[in-house]
Amino acid sequence: MDKMILTYETDIYAFFEVIDRTEADSILDVGMFLKRIGSVSRQVKDKEIPADKKMVGVDFFPEIVCPVWNTIYDAIYKPEEIFSSENHQKYELAVMIQVEELAHKEEMPLMWNWLSSHVSYLLTDWNLEEVKEMVAFKTEQEITVDGRSYRFITL
């Protein structure tokens, strides 16, 4: 359960800032960041994700349920549901913050392969050395906020 709770303010800043700056209309929240920080809306402090933006969650903790998350997210999937070859949905931006330890190693190739063909941009804090063997990135930019590193990737 410890892995579910997120408290880093820099993660919250990076999450909302990248969504705002990319102006993405469709967002895939891998690991359900808003759920993990305990948010009950699309707003945290002075940042907000507008209701007209499509926001889909990938839930690594489906056993923890709260009805409010059904109003925050337009849809919520388990990893095995969304990273399926039958799912052809596309997203402008995927965000994966503090998810690396949640994904099972055997799921990684399937997940990264799916993301590479269904997502345009990705924000993550993963160490990408293993991932680079599975997926080719068009561009990769490092973003540092208060000493924490993130990668903004064009897939």
Residue, then its C-alpha position, 0 to 999 in steps of 0.5 A: m500500500d505504501k507504493m500507492i501514496l504520492t506526496y512529492e510536490t514537484d511531481i504534482y507540479a510536473f504533472f499539471e505543468v506538462i498537461d497545461r503546456t502541451e495543451a493535450d486534449s487526451i491524457l492517459d494517466v498511467g498509475m492514476f496519479l490523481k488517485r494516488i495523491g488523494s485528489v477528489s477533483r481535477q484541481v490541485k492547488d491553483k492547477e486544474i485539468p479542464a473538464d473538456k479534456k479526455m482523461v483516462g486512468v490506468d489503475f494499478f490499485p483497482e481494489i481501492v475504490c472511491p466513486v469520486w474517481n469515476t467523475i475525475y476520469d472519463a474511463i478507468y482501466k486495469p493495465e491488462e485491459i488497456f495495453s491489449s492489442e484489441n485496444h486501438q485508442k490514441y492519446e496525445l499525452a501519457v503521464m507515468i510518474q512513480v509507476e516503475e515499481l508498480a509495473h510487473k517486469e513481464e508486462m513492460p514490453l507489452m506496455w511500452n510497445w502499446l504506448s509507443s503506437h498509441v501515445s504521441y508524448l510521454l512524461t515519466d520519471w523512469n530510468l529509461e535504459e531498459v526501455k530504450e531497448m524496447v522502444a525507439f524515441k523520436t526525441e527525449q528531453e530531460i526536465t528537472v524540477d527541484g532536483r527531481s528528474y523527468r523525461f518528456i518523450t516524443l514517441 
